[in-house]
Amino acid sequence: MSALKSNAFVLFTLVTVRIQSALWSIISDCDETFNYWEPLHYLLKGSGFQTWEYSPEFALRSYSYLWLHALPAKFVGLVVDNGVVIFYTVRCMLAVVCAVLEYRLYKVLGRKCGGGVCNMWLFFQLVNAGMFISSAALLPSSFAMYITLATITAWLNDDAKTGIAVTAFSGLIGWPFAVIIAIPFVLEQLFWKKQIVRFMKNALLFGCVFGIPIVLIDSLYFGKFTVAALNIIHYNVFTSHGPDLYGVEPVMFYAKNLFLNHNITLVIGGSYPLVVATAAALGVRNNKNRLSPMQGLWLMSPLYIWLLVFVMQPHKEERFLFPIYPFFSLGTALLLDQTYSHLKRILGARKSSFANRTMGFAVLGIALSLGLSRMLANSIYYRASMTILNGLPATNQETNICYGKEWYRFPSSFFLPPNYRARFSLESSFTGILPAYYEETQNGTRIVHDYFNDQNKGHPHMLFELSRCDYFVDLDTGVYFEENTKEPNYSADRKTWSIVESIDFLYAPQSESFARAYYFPSLSYPYIVYGNYNLLQRKKVD
């Protein structure tokens, strides 16, 4: 009975924490808004932005993936026809899925690695800012992270069939590059366990079971035979420019993001191979009742393969690392557990007790304080873009709300009341291609438009006349951009606009990097500068 209560408490804690992520995390990547929330809004409501990736000419994204979320959202819409409610319900659904998969892995780690490893892994997962950001995001990379959890679970359970099934599903409907996680698993099946025939049969079976309906659905929406997974591989690998037209960053981009999201677990989990190699060279052995260091290294190998592949790519995005986030907690838990065992052997049970407790509390304390501080910083400093539209009044006629330089922070059409349309007003310093509205016809997803391209070249079709804007969302930083007429401070033009609502929003260029990355009450305030995230309304002409 106590075991059942303990398991129920663990699952309840995971679900509670993940739902908090769904309710309080921001949309940190405009790709999530325009490539997933907007097409989802189109499927549900008949209107929404379309990106060039959804043009039949390119067909890089899968409508099958969208329908995984559209089906439950449809049922919610029958009960409550409110976009914001639907948005957060979908997020909560994703959060619960993530929590259940984490719980399953927690249980398996307890059986295979011992209570110390599973409990430490659970703790690091709960206080992990990276998981806070990724667990409820509507992104294929977050979906791939769910599959990572399922794959590790299947791997530890020696359940090859499930491992093959979830990998096939992820690669076909979500993100094809996610199969990299399963490379060690596949090698183990083919070369160590010699399960070649069984592996091929299962791969073919699940490839057909998932692949056929996915291809049929996407082909129906694009109006031609379409394998979206192959299209995205072709674009990223075999075109002359690939994805490197934007988002090209140095290696330090990933190092900085990983530290912000994983802090001490990045340092400890990332150093796992070095410690294992050093222990092996010194002839230090671990407790035989636990996962051996070499088994642990093999289990952690997808992390290093993934980093090797993606660090080498010029195009870098924070979301590209989502699939490996659970490995940092796992590596830290395994390494701490092995260190405890080594110290116990070297110092003896009595002397090692103090050292182990001190080290454990120090690591857990740093992970908790920095992780929680990072989560609060994201939610408090940057949440204005998610709430500013609450100030829009109801209307019975089409009303235009425009975005200029803040276009990439538009949270999605789910946040707009009925009869409102989001618009991109004038040019900003961004000169790339913006999304455009789907044609609101029965075959709107099949229409090829001449304003879409895969060269990231902007097109005037996406721009809207400022004079036709009824409302405007703008960040007032107190600076009037006279030298850059493409990004004026609209809030300063009080003859044209009145401020309906204003919310504090951290202004990163004038804030200290550490203070804006982590939230420490009172301590952070002297080092941060806020701007005003304003909802403006055009004044009526007398």
C-alpha positions as CSV (number, residue, x, y, z in Angstrom):
1,M,0.0,0.0,0.0
2,S,2.8,2.4,0.8
3,A,4.4,1.7,-2.6
4,L,1.1,2.6,-4.3
5,K,0.9,5.8,-2.3
6,S,4.5,6.7,-3.2
7,N,3.9,6.0,-6.9
8,A,0.7,8.0,-6.9
9,F,2.6,10.9,-5.2
10,V,5.4,10.8,-7.8
11,L,2.9,10.9,-10.7
12,F,0.8,13.6,-9.1
13,T,3.9,15.7,-8.5
14,L,5.1,15.3,-12.1
15,V,1.7,16.2,-13.5
16,T,1.3,19.2,-11.3
17,V,4.8,20.6,-12.2
18,R,4.3,20.0,-15.9
19,I,0.9,21.6,-15.9
20,Q,2.5,24.7,-14.2
21,S,4.8,24.7,-17.3
22,A,1.8,24.6,-19.6
23,L,0.2,27.5,-17.8
24,W,3.2,29.8,-17.1
25,S,5.8,29.2,-19.7
26,I,6.0,31.6,-22.6
27,I,6.3,30.9,-26.3
28,S,10.0,31.3,-26.7
29,D,10.2,30.6,-30.4
30,C,8.1,32.2,-33.1
31,D,8.5,28.9,-35.1
32,E,6.1,27.4,-32.5
33,T,3.5,30.1,-33.2
34,F,3.6,30.3,-37.0
35,N,4.4,26.7,-37.9
36,Y,2.2,25.0,-35.4
37,W,-0.3,27.1,-33.5
38,E,-1.4,29.1,-36.5
39,P,-2.0,26.1,-38.8
40,L,-3.7,24.4,-35.9
41,H,-6.0,27.4,-35.6
42,Y,-6.7,27.1,-39.3
43,L,-7.7,23.5,-39.0
44,L,-10.0,24.3,-36.0
45,K,-11.4,27.7,-36.9
46,G,-10.8,28.1,-40.7
47,S,-8.3,31.0,-40.4
48,G,-4.7,31.3,-39.5
49,F,-1.2,32.2,-40.8
50,Q,0.5,29.9,-43.3
51,T,4.3,29.8,-43.6
52,W,6.2,28.8,-46.7
53,E,6.9,25.4,-45.2
54,Y,3.2,24.6,-45.6
55,S,3.1,25.7,-49.2
56,P,2.5,22.6,-51.5
57,E,5.5,23.7,-53.5
58,F,7.7,22.8,-50.5
59,A,5.5,20.7,-48.1
60,L,8.0,20.5,-45.2
61,R,5.5,20.2,-42.4
62,S,3.0,17.5,-41.6
63,Y,-0.7,18.1,-41.1
64,S,-0.8,14.6,-39.6
65,Y,1.2,16.0,-36.7
66,L,-1.2,18.9,-36.3
67,W,-4.2,16.5,-36.2
68,L,-2.7,14.7,-33.1
69,H,-3.5,17.9,-31.3
70,A,-6.5,19.1,-33.4
71,L,-8.7,16.0,-32.5
72,P,-8.7,16.6,-28.7
73,A,-8.9,20.4,-29.3
74,K,-12.1,19.8,-31.4
75,F,-13.8,18.1,-28.5
76,V,-12.8,21.0,-26.2
77,G,-14.2,23.4,-28.7
78,L,-17.5,21.7,-28.6
79,V,-17.7,22.4,-24.8
80,V,-16.0,25.8,-24.6
81,D,-15.6,27.9,-27.8
82,N,-12.8,30.1,-26.5
83,G,-9.4,30.2,-28.2
84,V,-7.4,30.9,-25.0
85,V,-9.1,27.9,-23.2
86,I,-8.3,25.7,-26.2
87,F,-4.7,26.9,-26.3
88,Y,-4.0,26.1,-22.7
89,T,-6.0,22.8,-22.8
90,V,-3.8,21.6,-25.6
91,R,-0.7,22.7,-23.6
92,C,-2.0,20.9,-20.5
93,M,-2.6,17.7,-22.6
94,L,1.0,17.8,-23.8
95,A,2.2,18.4,-20.2
96,V,0.3,15.3,-18.9
97,V,1.7,13.2,-21.7
98,C,5.2,14.3,-20.8
99,A,4.6,13.6,-17.1
100,V,3.3,10.1,-17.7
101,L,6.3,9.2,-19.9
102,E,8.6,10.6,-17.2
103,Y,6.9,8.5,-14.6
104,R,7.3,5.4,-16.7
105,L,11.0,6.0,-17.0
106,Y,11.3,6.8,-13.3
107,K,9.8,3.4,-12.5
108,V,12.2,1.6,-14.9
109,L,15.2,3.5,-13.5
110,G,14.2,2.4,-10.0
111,R,14.2,-1.3,-11.1
112,K,17.4,-1.2,-13.2
113,C,19.5,1.4,-11.5
114,G,18.3,1.6,-7.9
115,G,16.3,4.1,-5.9
116,G,19.1,6.6,-5.6
117,V,19.4,7.1,-9.4
118,C,15.6,7.2,-10.0
119,N,15.0,9.7,-7.2
120,M,17.8,12.0,-8.2
121,W,16.7,11.8,-11.8
122,L,13.2,12.7,-10.8
123,F,14.4,15.7,-8.7
124,F,16.6,17.1,-11.5
125,Q,13.7,16.7,-14.0
126,L,11.3,18.6,-11.7
127,V,13.7,21.6,-11.2
128,N,15.0,21.6,-14.8
129,A,14.3,24.9,-16.6
130,G,14.9,23.2,-19.9
131,M,12.0,20.8,-19.2
132,F,9.9,23.7,-18.0
133,I,10.3,25.3,-21.5
134,S,10.0,22.2,-23.6
135,S,7.5,19.9,-21.9
136,A,4.4,21.7,-23.0
137,A,5.6,23.3,-26.3
138,L,3.8,22.5,-29.5
139,L,6.9,21.6,-31.4
140,P,8.2,18.4,-33.1
141,S,11.4,18.8,-31.1
142,S,9.3,18.6,-27.9
143,F,7.5,15.6,-29.3
144,A,10.9,14.0,-30.0
145,M,11.8,14.6,-26.4
146,Y,8.7,12.6,-25.4
147,I,9.9,9.9,-27.7
148,T,13.3,10.1,-26.0
149,L,11.7,9.3,-22.7
150,A,9.8,6.4,-24.3
151,T,12.9,5.1,-26.1
152,I,15.0,5.0,-22.9
153,T,12.2,3.2,-21.1
154,A,11.9,0.6,-23.8
155,W,15.6,0.2,-24.0
156,L,16.0,-0.4,-20.3
157,N,13.1,-2.8,-20.4
158,D,14.6,-4.7,-23.3
159,D,11.4,-4.0,-25.3
160,A,12.7,-3.8,-28.8
161,K,9.3,-3.7,-30.4
162,T,8.1,-0.6,-28.5
163,G,11.5,1.1,-29.1
164,I,11.1,0.5,-32.9
165,A,7.5,1.6,-32.9
166,V,8.0,4.9,-31.1
167,T,11.1,5.8,-33.1
168,A,9.2,5.1,-36.4
169,F,6.3,7.2,-35.2
170,S,8.5,10.1,-34.2
171,G,10.5,10.1,-37.4
172,L,7.5,9.9,-39.7
173,I,5.0,12.3,-38.0
174,G,7.2,14.6,-36.0
175,W,10.9,15.3,-36.8
176,P,12.8,12.8,-38.9
177,F,16.1,13.8,-37.3
178,A,14.8,12.5,-34.0
179,V,15.8,9.0,-35.0
180,I,19.4,9.9,-34.2
181,I,18.4,9.2,-30.5
182,A,17.8,5.6,-31.4
183,I,21.1,4.9,-33.2
184,P,22.8,3.0,-30.3
185,F,19.5,1.1,-29.7
186,V,19.5,0.1,-33.4
187,L,23.2,-0.9,-33.3
188,E,22.6,-3.0,-30.3
189,Q,19.8,-4.9,-31.9
190,L,21.6,-5.5,-35.2
191,F,25.1,-6.3,-34.1
192,W,25.2,-7.3,-30.4
193,K,21.9,-9.1,-30.2
194,K,21.9,-10.3,-33.8
195,Q,18.1,-9.5,-34.1
196,I,18.4,-8.5,-37.7
197,V,15.3,-10.2,-39.1
198,R,13.1,-9.3,-36.2
199,F,14.3,-5.7,-36.3
200,M,13.6,-5.4,-40.1
201,K,10.2,-7.0,-39.7
202,N,9.2,-4.6,-36.9
203,A,10.7,-1.6,-38.7
204,L,8.7,-2.5,-41.9
205,L,5.5,-3.2,-39.9
206,F,5.5,0.1,-38.0
207,G,6.8,2.0,-41.0
208,C,3.7,0.9,-42.8
209,V,1.3,1.2,-39.9
210,F,2.3,4.8,-39.2
211,G,3.7,5.9,-42.6
212,I,0.7,5.0,-44.8
213,P,-2.0,7.1,-43.0
214,I,0.5,9.9,-42.4
215,V,1.3,10.1,-46.1
216,L,-2.4,9.8,-47.1
217,I,-3.4,12.7,-44.8
218,D,-0.6,15.0,-45.9
219,S,-1.2,14.1,-49.6
220,L,-4.8,15.0,-49.1
221,Y,-4.0,18.4,-47.6
222,F,-1.2,19.3,-50.1
223,G,-3.1,18.0,-53.1
224,K,-0.3,15.8,-54.3
225,F,1.7,12.8,-53.1
226,T,3.7,14.1,-50.1
227,V,6.1,12.6,-47.7
228,A,6.9,15.6,-45.5
229,A,9.6,13.8,-43.6
230,L,11.6,13.2,-46.8
231,N,11.0,16.8,-47.9
232,I,12.5,18.3,-44.7
233,I,15.5,16.0,-45.0
234,H,16.0,17.0,-48.6
235,Y,15.8,20.7,-47.7
236,N,18.1,20.5,-44.8
237,V,20.7,18.2,-46.2
238,F,20.6,18.2,-50.0
239,T,19.9,21.8,-51.0
240,S,22.7,24.3,-51.7
241,H,21.6,26.6,-48.9
242,G,19.7,24.3,-46.6
243,P,18.6,26.0,-43.4
244,D,21.6,28.3,-43.2
245,L,19.9,31.4,-44.5
246,Y,19.1,32.4,-40.9
247,G,19.8,31.3,-37.4
248,V,23.6,30.8,-38.0
249,E,25.3,30.8,-34.6
250,P,28.7,29.9,-33.1
251,V,29.2,26.9,-30.9
252,M,28.9,29.1,-27.8
253,F,25.2,29.6,-28.6
254,Y,24.5,26.1,-27.5
255,A,26.9,26.2,-24.6
256,K,25.2,29.3,-23.2
257,N,21.6,27.9,-23.7
258,L,22.5,24.6,-22.2
259,F,24.0,26.2,-19.1
260,L,21.0,28.5,-18.7
261,N,18.5,25.6,-18.9
262,H,20.5,22.9,-17.1
263,N,23.2,24.7,-15.0
264,I,25.0,22.1,-12.8
265,T,23.4,19.1,-14.5
266,L,25.1,20.2,-17.8
267,V,28.5,20.2,-16.1
268,I,28.0,16.9,-14.2
269,G,26.0,15.0,-16.8
270,G,28.2,16.2,-19.6
271,S,31.3,15.1,-17.9
272,Y,30.0,11.5,-17.4
273,P,32.3,9.9,-20.1
274,L,35.4,11.6,-18.7
275,V,34.7,10.4,-15.2
276,V,33.9,6.8,-16.4
277,A,37.1,6.7,-18.5
278,T,39.1,8.0,-15.5
279,A,37.6,5.4,-13.1
280,A,38.2,2.6,-15.6
281,A,41.9,3.7,-16.1
282,L,42.4,3.7,-12.3
283,G,40.7,0.3,-12.0
284,V,37.9,1.6,-9.8
285,R,34.9,-0.6,-9.9
286,N,31.3,0.2,-9.1
287,N,28.7,-1.7,-7.0
288,K,27.8,-4.9,-9.0
289,N,24.1,-4.5,-8.1
290,R,23.9,-1.2,-10.1
291,L,24.1,-0.3,-13.7
292,S,27.8,-0.6,-14.6
293,P,29.7,2.5,-15.7
294,M,30.1,1.1,-19.2
295,Q,26.4,0.3,-19.4
296,G,25.6,3.8,-18.2
297,L,27.9,5.3,-20.8
298,W,26.2,3.3,-23.6
299,L,22.8,4.4,-22.3
300,M,24.0,8.0,-22.4
301,S,25.6,7.8,-25.8
302,P,22.6,9.3,-27.7
303,L,23.4,12.6,-25.9
304,Y,26.9,12.8,-27.3
305,I,25.9,11.6,-30.8
306,W,23.2,14.3,-30.9
307,L,25.6,17.0,-29.7
308,L,28.2,15.9,-32.2
309,V,25.7,16.2,-35.1
310,F,24.0,19.4,-34.2
311,V,27.0,21.4,-32.8
312,M,28.6,21.0,-36.3
313,Q,25.6,22.5,-38.0
314,P,25.8,26.3,-38.7
315,H,22.1,26.7,-38.1
316,K,21.4,26.5,-34.4
317,E,18.2,26.9,-32.5
318,E,17.5,26.2,-28.8
319,R,14.6,23.9,-29.7
320,F,17.0,21.6,-31.6
321,L,18.4,20.4,-28.3
322,F,15.0,19.6,-26.7
323,P,15.2,15.8,-27.5
324,I,18.3,15.3,-25.3
325,Y,17.1,17.3,-22.3
326,P,16.3,14.2,-20.1
327,F,19.8,12.9,-20.6
328,F,21.4,15.7,-18.5
329,S,19.3,14.7,-15.5
330,L,20.1,11.0,-16.2
331,G,23.9,11.5,-16.5
332,T,24.0,13.6,-13.3
333,A,22.0,11.0,-11.4
334,L,24.2,8.1,-12.6
335,L,27.5,10.0,-11.9
336,L,26.4,11.0,-8.4
337,D,25.3,7.5,-7.6
338,Q,28.6,6.1,-8.8
339,T,30.6,8.7,-6.9
340,Y,28.7,7.9,-3.7
341,S,29.6,4.2,-4.2
342,H,33.3,5.0,-4.9
343,L,33.6,7.2,-1.8
344,K,31.9,4.6,0.3
345,R,34.4,2.0,-0.8
346,I,37.4,4.3,-0.4
347,L,36.5,6.1,2.9
348,G,34.2,3.5,4.4
349,A,30.5,3.8,5.2
350,R,30.9,6.0,8.2
351,K,33.4,8.6,6.9
352,S,31.8,8.8,3.4
353,S,28.3,9.5,4.8
354,F,29.2,13.2,5.6
355,A,31.0,13.7,2.3
356,N,28.2,12.2,0.2
357,R,25.5,14.2,2.0
358,T,27.4,17.4,1.6
359,M,28.0,16.9,-2.1
360,G,24.4,15.8,-2.6
361,F,22.9,18.7,-0.9
362,A,25.2,21.1,-2.7
363,V,24.3,19.8,-6.1
364,L,20.6,19.6,-5.4
365,G,20.6,23.1,-3.9
366,I,22.4,24.6,-6.9
367,A,20.1,22.8,-9.3
368,L,17.0,23.9,-7.4
369,S,17.9,27.5,-6.9
370,L,19.2,28.2,-10.5
371,G,16.5,26.1,-12.1
372,L,13.6,27.8,-10.3
373,S,15.2,31.2,-10.7
374,R,15.4,30.6,-14.5
375,M,11.8,29.5,-14.7
376,L,10.6,32.6,-12.8
377,A,12.7,34.9,-15.0
378,N,11.2,33.5,-18.2
379,S,7.6,33.8,-16.8
380,I,7.9,37.2,-15.1
381,Y,10.2,39.1,-17.4
382,Y,8.7,38.2,-20.7
383,R,5.1,37.2,-20.1
384,A,3.6,40.5,-21.4
385,S,3.4,39.2,-25.0
386,M,1.1,36.4,-23.8
387,T,-1.2,38.6,-21.8
388,I,-1.3,42.0,-23.6
389,L,-4.2,40.9,-25.9
390,N,-6.4,40.4,-22.9
391,G,-7.2,44.2,-23.2
392,L,-8.9,43.8,-26.5
393,P,-12.7,44.6,-26.3
394,A,-15.4,42.5,-28.0
395,T,-16.4,43.7,-31.5
396,N,-18.9,42.8,-34.2
397,Q,-16.9,44.0,-37.1
398,E,-13.5,43.0,-38.6
399,T,-10.8,44.7,-36.6
400,N,-7.1,44.8,-37.4
401,I,-4.5,44.6,-34.7
402,C,-1.0,45.2,-36.1
403,Y,2.5,44.2,-35.2
404,G,5.7,45.9,-36.4
405,K,9.0,45.0,-34.8
406,E,7.2,42.7,-32.3
407,W,5.8,40.4,-35.0
408,Y,7.8,37.4,-33.7
409,R,6.2,37.7,-30.3
410,F,2.6,37.3,-31.5
411,P,1.3,34.5,-29.4
412,S,-1.1,33.1,-32.0
413,S,-4.7,33.7,-33.2
414,F,-6.0,31.7,-30.3
415,F,-5.5,34.8,-28.1
416,L,-7.6,37.1,-30.4
417,P,-11.3,37.6,-29.7
418,P,-13.7,36.9,-32.6
419,N,-13.5,39.3,-35.6
420,Y,-9.9,40.4,-34.9
421,R,-7.2,39.9,-37.5
422,A,-3.4,40.1,-36.7
423,R,-1.5,42.1,-39.3
424,F,2.2,42.9,-40.0
425,S,2.3,46.6,-40.5
426,L,5.1,48.1,-42.5
427,E,8.6,46.8,-42.7
428,S,10.8,46.4,-39.7
429,S,14.5,45.6,-39.4
430,F,13.6,42.0,-40.2
431,T,13.8,41.6,-44.0
432,G,13.0,37.9,-44.3
433,I,9.8,36.2,-45.3
434,L,6.8,36.6,-43.0
435,P,3.8,34.3,-42.9
436,A,0.6,35.1,-44.8
437,Y,-3.0,34.1,-44.1
438,Y,-4.3,30.8,-45.5
439,E,-6.8,31.2,-48.3
440,E,-10.1,30.6,-46.4
441,T,-11.5,28.2,-49.0
442,Q,-12.2,24.5,-49.0
443,N,-8.8,23.8,-50.7
444,G,-6.9,26.5,-49.0
445,T,-4.0,24.2,-48.1
446,R,-3.5,23.2,-51.7
447,I,-3.0,26.6,-53.2
448,V,0.5,27.6,-54.4
449,H,1.2,31.3,-53.9
450,D,3.9,33.2,-55.7
451,Y,4.9,35.2,-52.6
452,F,6.2,32.1,-50.8
453,N,9.9,31.0,-51.3
454,D,12.5,29.0,-49.6
455,Q,15.2,31.7,-49.8
456,N,14.0,33.7,-46.8
457,K,13.2,36.7,-49.1
458,G,10.6,39.1,-47.8
459,H,7.5,39.9,-50.0
460,P,5.2,43.0,-49.8
461,H,2.1,40.8,-49.9
462,M,2.6,40.1,-46.2
463,L,2.7,43.8,-45.2
464,F,-0.4,45.8,-44.1
465,E,-1.0,49.5,-44.4
466,L,-0.5,51.3,-41.0
467,S,-3.5,53.6,-41.7
468,R,-5.8,50.6,-41.6
469,C,-4.6,49.4,-38.2
470,D,-7.2,49.8,-35.4
471,Y,-4.8,48.5,-32.7
472,F,-1.1,48.2,-32.5
473,V,1.2,46.1,-30.2
474,D,4.5,47.8,-29.6
475,L,7.4,47.7,-27.1
476,D,8.2,51.2,-25.8
477,T,11.8,51.3,-24.6
478,G,11.8,55.0,-24.2
479,V,13.9,55.5,-27.3
480,Y,12.6,57.2,-30.4
481,F,14.1,55.5,-33.4
482,E,14.6,58.6,-35.6
483,E,17.5,57.0,-37.4
484,N,15.5,53.9,-38.2
485,T,12.1,54.9,-39.6
486,K,11.2,51.2,-40.0
487,E,11.0,50.8,-36.2
488,P,9.5,54.0,-34.8
489,N,8.3,54.2,-31.2
490,Y,4.6,54.2,-31.9
491,S,3.8,54.7,-28.2
492,A,5.3,58.2,-28.4
493,D,2.8,59.2,-31.1
494,R,0.1,60.3,-28.7
495,K,-1.8,62.2,-31.5
496,T,-2.5,58.9,-33.3
497,W,-2.5,56.3,-30.5
498,S,-3.9,56.0,-27.0
499,I,-2.6,53.3,-24.6
500,V,-5.2,50.7,-23.8
501,E,-2.9,48.6,-21.6
502,S,0.7,48.6,-20.6
503,I,2.7,45.8,-19.1
504,D,6.3,45.7,-17.9
505,F,8.6,43.8,-20.3
506,L,12.3,43.3,-19.7
507,Y,14.5,45.3,-22.1
508,A,17.4,42.9,-22.6
509,P,20.0,45.3,-24.3
510,Q,20.1,47.6,-21.3
511,S,19.9,44.8,-18.6
512,E,22.8,42.9,-17.1
513,S,23.0,39.4,-18.6
514,F,23.0,37.5,-15.3
515,A,20.1,39.5,-13.9
516,R,17.9,39.0,-17.0
517,A,18.7,35.3,-17.1
518,Y,17.8,34.5,-13.5
519,Y,15.2,36.0,-11.2
520,F,16.2,36.8,-7.7
521,P,13.7,39.1,-5.8
522,S,15.2,42.4,-4.8
523,L,18.7,41.4,-5.9
524,S,17.9,41.5,-9.6
525,Y,16.0,44.8,-9.7
526,P,19.0,47.2,-9.7
527,Y,20.4,45.4,-12.8
528,I,17.4,45.2,-15.1
529,V,15.6,47.7,-17.2
530,Y,12.0,47.4,-18.2
531,G,10.3,48.6,-21.3
532,N,6.5,49.0,-21.6
533,Y,4.7,46.4,-23.7
534,N,1.8,48.5,-25.0
535,L,-1.5,47.8,-26.6
536,L,-2.3,50.9,-28.6
537,Q,-5.7,52.0,-30.0
538,R,-6.0,54.4,-32.9
539,K,-7.7,57.6,-31.8
540,K,-10.9,58.6,-33.6
541,V,-10.6,61.6,-35.8
542,D,-13.1,64.4,-34.8
